[in-house]
Amino acid sequence: MTKSRVLKKLRAGDFVRVACINRVTDPWLAEVAGKLDFDVVWFDMEHRPFEYNSINHLSLACRATQIDLMVRIRKTGYTSVMRALEFGGNGIMIPHCRSVDEAREWVELTRFPPLGRRGYDSAGSDGEYSLGDPLEHLRQANEETFLTVQIEDREAVDCVEGIAAMEGVDILFVGPADLSISYGVPMQFDYPTVQRAIDRVADAAAKAGKWWGTVTDTPEAAQKALDRGARMVTCFNDHFALVHGLQKARRDFEAIAISQGPMK
């Protein structure tokens, strides 16, 4: 089984650079991210229409360049986790984890016994296509798979200490947009209530010996998060790179015009 680059860096006291690839699922972009030394590709199935076979292609590119693939699943139950892992994701992200009981459920679905109750199948890429030792697969899957739960609701903040203390939860990830909406101050990320909530997440992670991260769209925001204790920050998003690139191109070429009449 592929060892997690994310966990290796975090366990060493380092931080993780995330590339969000949610539009261009052709594997070349994930491979480029790996060649450019990003640590993990974040693939979003919550808000996007992709099917599970998309994970296969991206995971091949990630494994080829020795970076991780973190899949933000659709919360449809057991198969949503199992298929993401067996198709090559070595990190699972749970959107809108709102309670300790819910966190416990996702731990159970992500981990093999004794910690969880994930079902066994060795035929996927995570099981080396049945070429490896099955007992080693069980052991490494529990050690090298990371579970990220998103804290993006006030209900989650209210019990974040319990979520952070849950064995099997590795990373708390703040979703600032939804968090601000949940507190009734949409997109006011610097609003005191939102900032206090983020502080509480950071404190809960530190006390439980866990890591936390958040969305950052500029180097300045990423540095601020790192200084605050975060260890997972987003550094690229293909959707916004494409949209902003098109906007820039339209502005840059605004002044061009035909300078003379039509040719005769």
N, C-alpha and C positions, 0 to 999 in steps of 0.2 A: 504494500500500500504506500502511496505517496505521502511523505511526511509534510506536515503543514508548515509552510514558510511563515504564516501569520503567527502561529503559536511559538515557533522558534524565536522570532524576533521579540515577541512580547515577553516570553520567559527570560530572555536575555536583558530585559529592561529597555528595549528599543521601542520605536513606534512604527505604525503600519501606514503605508501610503496606498490609498484605495483609488482604483480607476472604475468609474461607473460606466458600464457598457450595457445600454438598455434599448438601443435602436439598431445599431449595426451588429447583427449577430453573425455575420460572416467571420470565421475564426481568425482571419488575418489581423483584425484589429486587436483581438486579445493577445495574439502572438507578439504584435508590436509592443503592446503594453508590457509584456514580459521582457522583451529585449531592451526596453527602456528602464527596466529595474523597478517597476511598480511591484507591490507585494501581493495584491489580490484584486481580482475582477469582481465587482458587485453586479450581479445579474438580477434584474427585477422581474419577477413573475406576478407580483401583486397588482401593478398598474398597467402591465403590458399584456398583449394577446398571445404570447409565445407558448408553445407546447413543450413537453418534457424532452422531446428529441433535440431541441435547441441546446440543451445542456450538454449533450454528447459532443457536439462540435466545439463548443467553447472550452470544455474540459480538456479535450485533446490539445488545443493550442496552449492552454495553461500548463498542462503537464510537460509539454515540449519545452517550455521556457521556465519551468520550475517556479511558477507562482500559483497561488491558491484561487479557487473559484468559490465565492460565497453567493448562495442563491437565496433571494428573498422570496419565500414560498407564498402560494395561495393557501390560506388557512382552511383547507378542505379535509383535514384529518390525517390519518395514518399514511396514506399513499403519498401525500404531498411532501412529506419528509423522506420517506423511504426511497421514492423514485429519484428525488434530487440527489441523494447520497449515492445510490447505485449507478446513476448516470454520470457521476464524476464530480459532483460538488463535495468539497471537503469542509465547507462552512455553511451553516444554515442561519438565516436571519428570519426572525419571527416579527411581523409587523403588529403593532398595537397589542403588546402583551400587557394585560390590564390587572392581573392578580397573581398572587403566589400560587394558587391552585393551577392557573393556566401555565405558569412557568414550569411547574412540576410535570404537567402533562407533556409539554414539549421536550423536556429532558427525557422522559420515559420513551418517547417515540424516536429520539435521536440516538440513544445509547443502548448498547447490548446489556443484558444482565451481567452483574447484579445491580448496576446502577439504573438501568432502564429495562424496557421490554421490546426493543426493536427486533423485528423478525430477521432471520438469517437467510441470506442467499449469496453465494460466492461468485456468481456468474457475471456480475457487473465489473466496471473498471475499478471500483473500490476494493473488490475481492481478487484483483489481478486475474479476472476471467477464469477463476478456479485453478490457476496455476500455482498459487501460493499455499502455505500452510494455513488451514482454517482456524486453528487456535491462535496463530499469530495475527490473523486478520481480525479476530474478535478483540484481541488485546489492543492492537494498534488503532482500530477504528474508534475505540473509546478514548484513546490517548491523543489521537491526531485529528479528530473531528472537533470543530469548535462551534458552539452555539451562541449566537448573538440575539438578544431580545431587545426589541425597540421600546423605549420609554417615550411615549408620545401622547399620553393622556394623563389628566390630573389624577385619575384613579390609580394609575401605575405609580405615580410619584408618591401618593399617600401610603403605598406599601412597598416602596422601592427597597427598603432595608431587607425585607423578607425575600424579595426576588433576588437581590444581590447575594444573599446568604445561601441560596439554593445550590446544592452540589450539582454540577453538570452545566450550570449557566456560566459561561466564560466572559462574555462581554455585554455590557449595557450600552445601548446606542440611542442617543437622544435624537428624536425627529423634531427639530425646532418649529417647523411650520405647523404640524398638527398639534404640537404642544401649545403653541400660542393660540390656536383656534380653540383648543379645549379649555383654556383659561379665559376665553372671551375677549382676547385682544389680538385678533388675526394679524399675523405678519409683523407684530411689534416685538421683535426678538429681544430688544433691550429693555422691555417693560420689567419693572422690579419683580413682579410675581413670577414671570418666566425665568428670570435670572436666578431667583431663589430656588426654583424647582431644579434648575441645572446644577446649582451648588449642592442640592440635596442628593442628586444622582451621583455626583462626583464623590461626595462624602461617603455614601453608602458603598460605592465600589471600593474605595480605599479601605474602609473598615472590614470589608469582606475579603480583601485580597484579590479583587477582580479588576478587570480593565474596563474602561469606558471610551466611547468615541462619539463623534457627531458629524453632521454635514458641514463642510467648510468649502466656500466657493472662491476664496482668495488666499494667497500665501499669508496675508496678515491675519485673517480669521483662523487659519490653521495654526499659526504660531500662538495666537491667543489661547486656542483650545489646548495646545500642548502645555503651555505655561500654567494652565488651569488643572492639568493632570490627565487630560485625554491622551490616549495612546493609539487611536484609530481615527484618521482624518481623510476626507475625500479630497482628491486633488484634480480630478478630471471627470467630466460627464459628457458623453458623446452627443446627447440630445442638445445640450446648451452650446457645445462646441460647434455643432452644425448650424443651429439657429443664429448664434452670434456671428459665425463666419459669413452666413448669408446676409445678415444685416450690415456687416462691415463692407462686404463686397458691393452691396447696393449703394451705400454711402460713398465709397471710394470712387465708384463709377458714375456718380450722380451728374458730374459736370460734362461728361462726354456728349458730343452732339455732332450732327452732320455740319461741316463747315462750308460746304459749297453746294450748289445746285446739282440736280441729277445729271449723270453723264449723258451726253447726246451721241 
